[in-house]
Amino acid sequence: MKTEGLELSISGSDVSSRLELQYADGGVRAGFPSPAQDYVDEWIDLNRYLVPHPSSTFYARVSGDSMCEEGIDDGDLLIIDKSLQPEDGDLAVCCIDGEFTLKRLKLTRGNRLYLMPSNRKYKPIEVTEENEFMVWGIVTTTIKRNRRPRGRHRG
């Protein structure tokens, strides 16, 4: 599925299995170091945490740059819930005139709907009565693609 500046590869969610991973309940500080925990005794199941509505949840891999100024980059993974009702300001996967796109919903006072990109290279898309349009699902989570540095600086 492709629109200007963006392509999504959508797949269904399978939460039939459990995968409990060790979880640092005390958090990981990004400021001054804290004493290291000798062991981690908490567990988290990411399926249960990230997918509250399994039958209506899908994943999509982003390919493109139309939402880059919002921190959604090429290769990121989206979790999309089709059971949520769209609201002004939601990040949504929409189908307009047969093509899918990821945009922020903006409803004006005059009840005009715009699909807002987060990249200055692209213009907002006004949804009119002439368009075939539907909100396919609401993005609940963005998982960043791991981008390891190519080289390590040793100083």
Residue pairs with C-beta under 8 A, 6 or more apart in sequence:
1 7
1 8
1 9
1 10
1 99
1 100
2 99
2 100
3 66
3 96
3 99
3 100
3 101
4 66
4 101
4 122
5 64
5 65
5 66
5 117
5 119
5 121
5 122
6 62
6 63
6 64
6 65
6 66
6 67
6 101
6 102
7 62
7 63
7 64
8 60
8 61
8 62
8 63
8 78
8 93
8 100
8 102
9 60
9 61
9 63
10 58
10 59
10 60
10 80
10 93
10 100
11 58
11 59
11 60
12 58
12 59
13 51
13 54
13 57
13 58
13 59
13 79
15 47
15 48
15 51
15 54
15 57
17 47
18 45
18 47
18 48
19 45
19 46
19 47
20 43
20 44
20 45
21 43
21 44
21 45
21 46
22 40
22 42
22 43
23 40
23 42
23 43
23 44
24 37
24 40
24 42
25 40
25 41
25 42
26 34
26 37
47 54
50 79
50 140
50 141
51 57
51 79
52 81
53 81
53 83
56 81
56 82
56 83
56 137
57 79
57 80
57 81
57 82
58 79
58 80
58 82
58 137
59 77
59 78
59 79
59 80
60 77
60 78
60 80
60 93
60 102
61 75
61 76
61 77
61 78
62 72
62 73
62 74
62 75
62 76
62 77
62 78
62 102
63 74
63 75
64 74
65 73
65 74
65 119
65 121
66 101
66 102
66 103
66 117
66 118
66 119
66 121
66 122
67 102
67 103
67 117
67 118
67 119
68 118
68 119
69 118
69 119
69 120
70 91
70 104
70 118
71 142
72 78
72 102
72 118
72 142
73 144
73 145
74 145
75 145
76 142
76 143
76 144
76 145
77 142
77 143
77 145
78 93
78 102
78 139
78 141
78 142
78 143
79 139
79 140
79 141
79 142
79 143
80 93
80 136
80 137
80 138
80 139
80 140
81 137
81 138
81 140
82 136
82 137
82 138
84 90
84 137
84 138
84 140
86 92
86 105
86 135
86 138
87 105
88 105
88 106
88 107
89 104
89 105
89 106
90 104
90 105
90 138
90 139
91 102
91 103
91 104
91 105
91 138
91 139
92 102
92 103
92 104
92 105
92 135
92 136
92 137
92 138
92 139
93 100
93 101
93 102
93 135
93 136
93 137
93 138
93 139
94 100
94 101
94 102
94 103
94 105
94 115
94 133
94 134
94 135
94 136
95 101
95 132
95 133
95 134
95 136
96 115
96 125
96 127
96 131
96 132
96 133
97 131
97 132
97 133
98 132
100 136
101 115
101 125
102 139
103 115
103 116
103 117
103 125
104 115
104 116
104 117
104 118
105 113
105 114
105 115
105 116
105 135
106 113
106 114
106 115
106 116
106 124
107 113
107 114
108 114
112 126
112 127
113 126
113 127
114 124
114 125
114 126
114 127
115 124
115 125
115 127
116 124
117 123
117 124
117 125
127 133
